[in-house]
């Protein structure tokens, strides 16, 4: 049999408590990553006898979240308050065996459970369901783990981009909309329903056929409200023609609004049409 056991199945330890600053008998306490309940007041040498076992205690508990505490909810020791709360930014303490009303502080029965403490848990012991929303911080992700393969798998598109305000010191990431205009009767609308509010900054076409007349035009609009002037085609195949004016009163298209190209044909209106915009609040 091993002969290096110091304390078999310890229930109490004499420790220098980390928090609160001056523990009193009956207080929930923390020392390092472990928690327990003080059995004595802090002595002159700075030590306190602490029960670290799994035991049921009658302790004051605060509902920090405001939605109340149910039987079985996890409780945490919170240094800033020197008490037990349902605030998981603290140190795990145990489980509520009675309810606490919304925003209230009530003395209830609490099952203290020894914390796993600091360190690395076994692989596969924590799944996605165990993580609170927004629990993983940017600082916890290694730069090397943000790879091109990960970004490609996420299929980054305009929905992932932040909104930008005027005079933003960070600037805006542009969104490009593309529409293929067929050689059909006129006028014909080509609509895109945008899924976030955008501001249009530029519009142009690329000819797909040399044939044209001065009345072959493409015009960008916000629903029925014109954003650009009518862009006339040219006799040069593959030529690029841009809008020469943008009506800023109509350049903001609301979430769910219609980004519309109006194709008007006289001879041939076939082209590729492009719109450059960015997300706004």
Protein Blocks (a to p, Z undefined) as FASTA:
>chain_A
ZZkbfbgcifbdcdddfbdfbdcehiacdehjbccddfbdcdfkopacddfbdcdddddd
ddfkonopaehiacdddfklopacfbfkbccfbdcfbdcdehiacdddddddddebeadd
dehiacfklpcghkacfklpcfklmcfklmmmnopafklpccddehianbpadddddddd
dddddddddddddfbdcddfbdcdddfbfbdcfklccdddehjacfbdcddddfbehiac
ddfbdcfklmpccehiacddddddfkbccdcddddddddZZ
